[in-house]
Amino acid sequence: YEYKKDEYVKELYTNGKTKRTIIGSVQAKVDKSFQCPGECHSKSFYENGSRWEESYYTDNKVKQEMKWNKQNVLISDFYFPRYSKSFYDNGALEQELQGELAYDSLNNLIVKNGFLKEFYPNGKPKTDETYENGNYVKYKTWYPNGRIDTEAEVPKYLKLYYENGQLE
């Protein structure tokens, strides 16, 4: 790889194609990893040259990140603290978080104020959760057949349904 402190890093595959570039206030660590104490822009590529990941960092934290699979289909789109979307390999939406996002004590992404939606591979809804101050306010879940499974508004009500649609 090539490295110039506070300017860039360029890593290559053995075939000579670019593996990763980082531009900005990049600094190398002893273990050959890198950190961005200021602003950095990173691009990573598969060995065949197609894009794999593009990220923007501020003070060593990812602010924006997009990832593609080997078929060049977007599989992840993240813009902190506003939204996060992940996609199945066919491009169908798998999960969407939107609103005010944060990290919990285990560094997991959570919704403080906003919603989280998940979908089955066929595009039908799986979950729809609304949060206020980091707590569930409303949520719904669906069976894979598209029928409602659970719906709740905390602390007002909770409804459970059988897979045939009958109220449990």
Protein Blocks (a to p, Z undefined) as FASTA:
>chain_A
ZZdehkbccdddfkopafbdcedjddddfkopacdfbbcddddddfkopafbdcddeehi
afbdcdddfkopafbdcddfkbccdddfkopafbdcedjddddfkopacdfbdcdddddf
kopafbdcddeehiafbdcdddfkopafbdcddfkbccdddfkopaZZ
